[in-house]
Amino acid sequence: MRAVLIGDTEVSTDGQKVWVNARGFCVARLCRVSMEVFSCTPGTGQTFLAHEPTGPDTWEHFRKAVLDFHGVEVPIDFAPEWVTAPVIGD
């Protein structure tokens, strides 16, 4: 597990998934199945800001959504292995 603190926000990865946590809430997560970015306000819970299945551009969409909604730049080297692995047949 790798993690970095950016301001009051922690970005972590286990090589397969990426989590972004701020103020005690998960504000974004990326896994092989989906990308989710949330607005989290104490007392109101989570609201989806972006939710989509993964695809070829998911990693960049995820990084841009986290930057746009939360002002946090997810480190490029936190890309999950399935994003950076070469496609068989290419």
Backbone as JSON, one array per atom type, in Angstrom:
{
  "sequence": "MRAVLIGDTEVSTDGQKVWVNARGFCVARLCRVSMEVFSCTPGTGQTFLAHEPTGPDTWEHFRKAVLDFHGVEVPIDFAPEWVTAPVIGD",
  "N": [[0.85, -1.17, 0.0], [0.58, 2.18, -0.86], [0.74, 5.6, 0.02], [-0.01, 9.1, -0.01], [-0.02, 12.31, 1.41], [-1.8, 15.12, 0.58], [-2.15, 18.27, 1.24], [-4.99, 18.32, 3.22], [-5.84, 15.93, 2.31], [-5.75, 12.48, 1.65], [-4.25, 10.35, -0.64], [-4.3, 7.1, -1.8], [-3.06, 3.86, -2.82], [-3.26, 0.43, -3.76], [-2.12, -0.72, -5.87], [-4.0, -1.85, -7.49], [-6.36, -0.53, -7.01], [-7.46, 2.87, -6.38], [-7.8, 5.28, -3.87], [-9.24, 8.27, -2.62], [-9.25, 10.24, 0.11], [-10.78, 12.58, 2.25], [-11.22, 14.74, 4.99], [-12.27, 12.7, 6.59], [-13.91, 11.28, 4.88], [-14.46, 9.14, 2.04], [-13.73, 10.49, -0.94], [-13.29, 9.9, -3.55], [-12.85, 7.1, -5.73], [-11.24, 4.52, -7.54], [-11.5, 1.64, -9.42], [-11.14, -1.52, -11.13], [-13.69, -1.91, -12.14], [-15.28, 0.44, -11.88], [-15.34, 4.07, -11.79], [-15.59, 6.5, -9.33], [-16.57, 9.6, -8.05], [-17.14, 11.69, -5.36], [-19.14, 14.16, -3.65], [-18.73, 15.18, -0.46], [-20.16, 16.1, 2.47], [-20.18, 16.87, 5.85], [-22.86, 15.54, 7.68], [-24.6, 15.48, 5.52], [-23.94, 13.39, 3.9], [-22.86, 11.35, 1.08], [-22.67, 12.43, -2.31], [-22.94, 11.6, -5.67], [-20.67, 12.86, -8.0], [-19.39, 12.14, -10.25], [-19.67, 9.17, -12.03], [-18.85, 6.27, -13.55], [-18.44, 3.42, -15.73], [-15.33, 1.64, -16.12], [-12.97, 2.37, -18.72], [-10.98, 2.92, -21.7], [-10.01, 5.54, -21.28], [-10.27, 6.03, -18.61], [-8.41, 6.46, -16.43], [-7.27, 9.02, -16.87], [-9.65, 10.52, -16.9], [-10.49, 10.11, -14.26], [-8.37, 11.3, -12.77], [-8.66, 13.96, -13.66], [-11.3, 14.57, -12.82], [-11.05, 14.37, -10.0], [-9.23, 16.44, -9.58], [-10.71, 18.65, -10.61], [-13.07, 18.65, -8.97], [-12.14, 18.42, -6.33], [-9.7, 19.65, -6.11], [-7.3, 18.29, -5.98], [-4.38, 16.8, -7.15], [-4.01, 13.73, -8.35], [-1.3, 11.58, -7.99], [0.56, 10.7, -10.88], [2.01, 8.34, -10.92], [0.51, 6.65, -9.39], [-1.17, 5.15, -10.87], [-3.28, 2.38, -11.45], [-2.21, -1.03, -11.89], [-3.61, -2.35, -13.94], [-4.27, -0.29, -15.62], [-1.88, 0.58, -16.74], [-0.81, -1.67, -17.87], [0.3, -3.41, -20.78], [-1.79, -3.97, -23.63], [-2.78, -7.12, -24.7], [-1.91, -8.3, -27.86], [-1.4, -5.92, -29.04]],
  "CA": [[0.0, 0.0, 0.0], [1.29, 3.45, -0.91], [-0.14, 6.73, 0.31], [0.6, 10.42, 0.05], [-0.91, 13.33, 1.96], [-1.78, 16.35, -0.21], [-2.99, 19.13, 2.09], [-5.72, 17.48, 4.18], [-6.39, 14.82, 1.54], [-4.87, 11.33, 1.47], [-4.43, 9.54, -1.85], [-3.64, 5.83, -1.56], [-3.24, 2.82, -3.83], [-2.7, -0.9, -3.5], [-1.68, -1.2, -7.16], [-5.18, -2.23, -8.26], [-7.4, 0.47, -6.73], [-6.99, 4.16, -5.86], [-8.77, 5.94, -3.0], [-8.96, 9.64, -2.23], [-10.0, 10.47, 1.35], [-10.63, 13.92, 2.8], [-12.11, 15.07, 6.1], [-12.91, 11.49, 7.1], [-14.79, 10.7, 3.87], [-13.92, 8.74, 0.75], [-14.28, 11.44, -1.92], [-13.14, 9.33, -4.89], [-12.21, 5.8, -5.79], [-11.12, 3.95, -8.88], [-11.16, 0.22, -9.47], [-11.27, -2.07, -12.49], [-15.09, -1.91, -12.53], [-15.88, 1.77, -11.99], [-14.74, 5.29, -11.25], [-16.59, 7.25, -8.58], [-16.11, 10.81, -7.38], [-18.23, 12.11, -4.5], [-19.13, 15.36, -2.84], [-19.01, 14.71, 0.9], [-20.32, 17.17, 3.43], [-20.65, 16.32, 7.12], [-24.29, 15.66, 7.94], [-25.42, 15.29, 4.31], [-23.55, 12.16, 3.23], [-22.15, 11.4, -0.19], [-23.41, 12.67, -3.53], [-22.12, 11.32, -6.84], [-20.34, 13.93, -8.95], [-19.03, 11.41, -11.47], [-19.73, 7.72, -11.85], [-18.86, 5.65, -14.87], [-17.66, 2.19, -15.82], [-13.98, 1.9, -16.6], [-12.73, 2.26, -20.15], [-9.61, 3.26, -22.06], [-9.6, 6.86, -20.8], [-10.71, 6.17, -17.22], [-7.4, 6.99, -15.54], [-7.2, 10.47, -17.05], [-10.94, 11.08, -16.44], [-10.47, 10.08, -12.8], [-7.45, 12.34, -12.29], [-9.24, 15.27, -13.96], [-12.47, 14.76, -11.96], [-10.58, 14.64, -8.64], [-8.65, 17.79, -9.61], [-11.79, 19.61, -10.82], [-14.03, 18.69, -7.87], [-11.53, 18.46, -5.01], [-8.45, 20.41, -6.15], [-6.18, 17.4, -5.64], [-3.78, 16.14, -8.29], [-3.64, 12.35, -8.05], [0.01, 11.32, -8.6], [0.53, 9.89, -12.1], [2.57, 7.01, -10.66], [-0.45, 5.85, -8.63], [-2.03, 4.45, -11.83], [-3.38, 0.95, -11.18], [-1.48, -1.89, -12.83], [-4.44, -2.68, -15.1], [-4.28, 0.87, -16.52], [-0.6, 0.72, -17.4], [-0.38, -2.93, -18.49], [0.09, -3.44, -22.23], [-2.9, -4.77, -24.11], [-2.29, -8.26, -25.48], [-2.27, -8.18, -29.27], [-0.9, -4.64, -29.56]],
  "C": [[0.9, 1.23, 0.0], [0.29, 4.55, -0.66], [0.66, 8.01, 0.33], [-0.46, 11.39, 0.59], [-0.71, 14.61, 1.14], [-2.73, 17.32, 0.49], [-3.64, 18.26, 3.15], [-6.32, 16.24, 3.52], [-5.35, 13.72, 1.38], [-5.24, 10.6, 0.19], [-3.66, 8.24, -1.6], [-3.95, 4.84, -2.68], [-2.65, 1.51, -3.33], [-2.19, -1.52, -4.8], [-2.82, -1.62, -8.08], [-6.31, -1.21, -8.13], [-6.74, 1.75, -6.23], [-8.13, 4.75, -5.04], [-8.3, 7.36, -2.73], [-9.86, 9.93, -1.04], [-9.71, 11.87, 1.89], [-11.66, 14.12, 3.91], [-12.9, 13.87, 6.62], [-13.85, 10.81, 6.12], [-13.97, 10.2, 2.68], [-14.55, 9.68, -0.28], [-14.09, 10.97, -3.35], [-12.5, 7.95, -4.77], [-12.26, 5.29, -7.23], [-10.75, 2.49, -8.74], [-11.4, -0.26, -10.9], [-12.71, -1.95, -13.01], [-15.66, -0.52, -12.74], [-15.01, 2.86, -11.4], [-15.85, 6.05, -10.55], [-15.93, 8.45, -7.92], [-17.32, 11.36, -6.64], [-18.03, 13.52, -3.97], [-19.53, 14.9, -1.45], [-19.02, 15.9, 1.85], [-20.82, 16.57, 4.73], [-22.14, 16.58, 7.32], [-25.16, 15.43, 6.72], [-25.05, 14.03, 3.54], [-22.87, 12.39, 1.91], [-23.11, 11.64, -1.35], [-22.48, 12.39, -4.7], [-21.91, 12.57, -7.67], [-19.98, 13.3, -10.29], [-19.08, 9.93, -11.15], [-19.81, 7.11, -13.24], [-18.09, 4.34, -14.82], [-16.28, 2.52, -16.37], [-13.89, 1.66, -18.11], [-11.32, 2.73, -20.44], [-9.12, 4.59, -21.51], [-9.91, 7.09, -19.32], [-9.68, 6.83, -16.32], [-7.32, 8.51, -15.65], [-8.5, 11.15, -16.63], [-10.97, 11.17, -14.91], [-9.59, 11.2, -12.25], [-8.03, 13.74, -12.5], [-10.43, 15.56, -13.05], [-12.04, 15.08, -10.53], [-9.98, 16.05, -8.56], [-9.75, 18.84, -9.72], [-12.68, 19.77, -9.58], [-13.38, 18.9, -6.5], [-10.19, 19.2, -4.96], [-7.22, 19.6, -5.8], [-5.68, 16.73, -6.91], [-3.31, 14.75, -7.87], [-2.3, 12.07, -8.74], [-0.09, 10.36, -9.79], [1.05, 8.47, -11.84], [1.7, 6.15, -9.74], [-1.4, 5.11, -9.56], [-2.08, 2.96, -11.49], [-2.66, 0.15, -12.27], [-2.3, -2.19, -14.08], [-4.57, -1.51, -16.07], [-3.01, 0.91, -17.35], [-0.12, -0.56, -18.09], [-0.62, -2.89, -20.0], [-1.07, -4.34, -22.6], [-2.34, -5.9, -24.98], [-2.8, -8.12, -26.92], [-1.82, -6.87, -29.87], [0.57, -4.75, -29.91]]
}
